[in-house]
Amino acid sequence: MTDMSNRPQNGRYAIEARDLSVYYSDFRAVKTVDLKIEPRKITAIIGPSGCGKSTMLRSFNRMNELVPTAWAEGEVLFQGHNIYGEDVDPVQVRRHIGMVFQKPNPFPKSIYENVAWGARINGYKSNMDELVEKSLRRAALWDEVKDKLDQSGYSLSGGQQQRLCIARTIAVRPEIILMDEPASALDPVATLKIEELMRQLAENYTIIVVTHNMQQAARVSDHTAFFMMDDDRAGYLVEHGPTKELFTNPKDQRTEDYITGRFG
Amino acid sequence: MASRKDSIFQTKDPDFHDNLPRRHRAAKGWQIVLQASTVIGIIVLAALLLNIIDGAFGYVATQNSIEPEQLAMGVQEELMLTAPNTVSSEDDVELAEGIASSPNAIGYFGYAYYLDRADELRPLTVDGVAPTADAVDSGEYGLARPLFLYSTAEIMQEKPEVAAYLNFYLDRVNQEIEDVGYFSLGDEALNAAMLTWMNAMGIETAEAETVSWPVINPQSVSGEVKTAGSSTVYPLSTRMAELFQVAGYSGELEIESIGSTAGFRRFCIEADTDIASASRAINRAEVDLCKKAKREPVEFRVGTDALAIVVSQENDFLTEVTTEQLRQIFTTAETWSDVDPSWPDEPIERFIPGADSGTLDFFAESVFDQELADLPKETLVAILQANVSTGLFRRFESEIPFADRSQENVYGLVVERVVEPEIVQTWPLFESVFSRSDVLAEAAAEHPDAEVSFVSWLNPKFIVNPQSANPERAGVRTAILGSLWTILITILFAFPLGVGAAIYLEEYAVDNQLNHLIQTNINNLAGVPSIIYGMLGLAVFVRLLEALTSGKLFGLVDPTTANGRTILSAGLTLGLLILPLIIINAQEAIKSVPNSLRQAGMGLGATKWQTILHHVLPNAMPGVLTGTILAVSRAIGETAPLVVVGASTFITVDPTSPFSKFTTLPIQIYQWTSRPQDEFRNIAAAAILVLLILLLTLNATAVLLRNRFSKRRMG
């Protein structure tokens, strides 16, 4: 097993899927995707329900493997390594490519512990208080929780919980953050806050976000990838490009149909 | 609402035929069914508990094979009878003559016999009190006992001849009693008796002083008066009866001398006498017995009997004695100067009533007012030796020599082996509480000599005593310790194994045929009858793994066991029994931990095991513990598999290690309930209460632990 953390980034892309197909048992959920993700940018994955957006996202840090029958074909290159390579430990992949989920899922522990736990189990040995504060500040949550760090993470509102989850994720200092519809369970005000936060985070992190909400994709993302479902119910990449271009001047008819609301 | 039949809102849709009231009725019906089942459940539980409590408390009649006072008295009588220079005779005249003939003689008998020879004898004062009418009447003279008649208001009112006889008796008794040889009552006591008579007859006595005594003419009544009772009162009553008839009573009058106790029985139980005579007051049990026969006894004190301590008129040094001196004079002292140095150095010549005499008993009881418990060790040893078999006495001697035993220890032996209190009948709690008088009456009728007391079968002695064949001495210490040991092994074995298996099955096991089979098997095993586990335990733990379960492997063989029928085997068997329950419950608890937690953990770069250990298990733990508590509670109450594994049916040694032989509370209860004697059912009820308390304590501890656990998780 090679240690990837100290390697210089290889190539100009943060992560790159090459001819990637993802299966559940013998069902192909995503087929032959080639997708290059720009570093320190927000890439949105959009598409109709069931087109394999989430599966695609999860395949970037091998979270799809939590489903016992899932397997992948092809390559995902991260820092010059195929994360599906035989010598790669998925646990290590996830430490570098973090994830924020659709529904806020803080641990039933104190706010402090929520942030500290991930760092601790990954062997973080420096000043923990500092790390917790810094992570919470970056997640724009510090001012709201600094006086109640020992209270349960469950005591926060939905939006705060989601930002806590983001703080928890950045506490382990990943390079890439995957977000699976991070605001879909939140009200518009909380959604706006998350979107602002994403813009701030994009200065330091590469963010890939799955969203149902095309306005959201248009608002926050730099790049957009449009997925669709084929006749065999496998998802595939239709079009990928800078968000502005894709929304104003799509190259593919199907993209145009989708973003203008003709289906989906 | 005006009408509940139809909706108040109009509907034009012909496809809807709603009957809202009917839907509400159905809902209400189901609600009632659900409530009823809850109530029934509670009632059944309450009935069970009440049934147990009913057996665990209540009255018992305890009969001593010999009364301790009697033993103590016997010792004193023996001492008196065997003292040197003692003449004992049943003939009081002989005693009186003997005393009169020597200045160094002393003796005692009924006062009447002193009066016969007042010129030759001289009565002594006892503790400064002379046997005068006043002193006897007031109770100052210690060797006096009252004489009574008992009747009831109803009999007196229904049978005028009885009222007339009592009237005559009270009217004339003080004129005759001294002639018969007893002591007359003082004015106050006699007035009290007369007031009682008037009260019973319904005569207003609010200002008693102004009411004159209504003398009834014996000629005015006829019929039948039946009296029975004390032989002491008998001569007095005979005299009064003769006079009554002389005064003109023409009906029948029957007086029987059968003893005070028998007199009360005739009066209260058979209820065929009108008057009971007695030389002692009626006791509570007898009063209850009478009340049961709808007879409320009224008491008339008619006189007093007294013992005279007499010396010869020739005696020139003795006029008064103390009770303490009497004890010495009639037992250990040899010469008068032994008792008091100022008295002559002459041997004491004692004249006392014989062993069959009630007077001797009365003297011993009154003068040597000594409890069995206070007797010196040597005396108790002597009692023991005289009353138990030689073999048993030798066994006691060989266990611990009597020289090394304490007085308390020997007293304990005497109580256990000679007094031998034995429970002759028991009553359940509710009968004891709600029909108390019936119970006491029944006890007095069937076991007149027994002592009736209210006992809690569940008491500290019951907890700390080991098993015994005698229900009064049996306890549950061995069983409690056995249960605790067994359950400890069970938990140590089943909890880690069960939770481990549950984690594997839920988190790691792949979805394949083999794991399906395992899962199905576990579910089925939870329903296998427990006795099957017993057979498995017998085959595997007791037989196959004997070297392990008997401790031979570790060289720790319990000398009393030496086979696999040990606590370890029992604990492992019960562990097997509850293992499926723990697995299934733990699986459910683990399943209920939301998947998002696992994803959150893994998403942060935690390994699967870290995620399980830090998030899944702690969150599943309250559920796991709930399941474990239920399973362990079941194990504590199990009986059948332990019978098969070989629980000892009768052991008195405490378990000391997993390799000890054992019994448990349920086994003990099972055993006791199958005995024919009533008392075993009572101690079984008490043991069930102990088991319940043990269960509640263990569960409460576990629940407390669990709550602290889940609180900390949420903190």
Interface residues (C-beta under 8 A of the other chain):
Chain A: N61 M63 L66 P68 V91 Q92 R94 R95 H96 G98 M99 F101 K103 N105 P106 F107 P108 K109 S110 W117 G118 I121 N122 D150 S152 Y154 C165 R168 T169 V172
Chain B: V510 D511 P594 S596 L597 R598 Q599 A600 G601 M602 G603 L604 G605 A606 T607 Q610 H614 H615 N619 R713 M714 G715
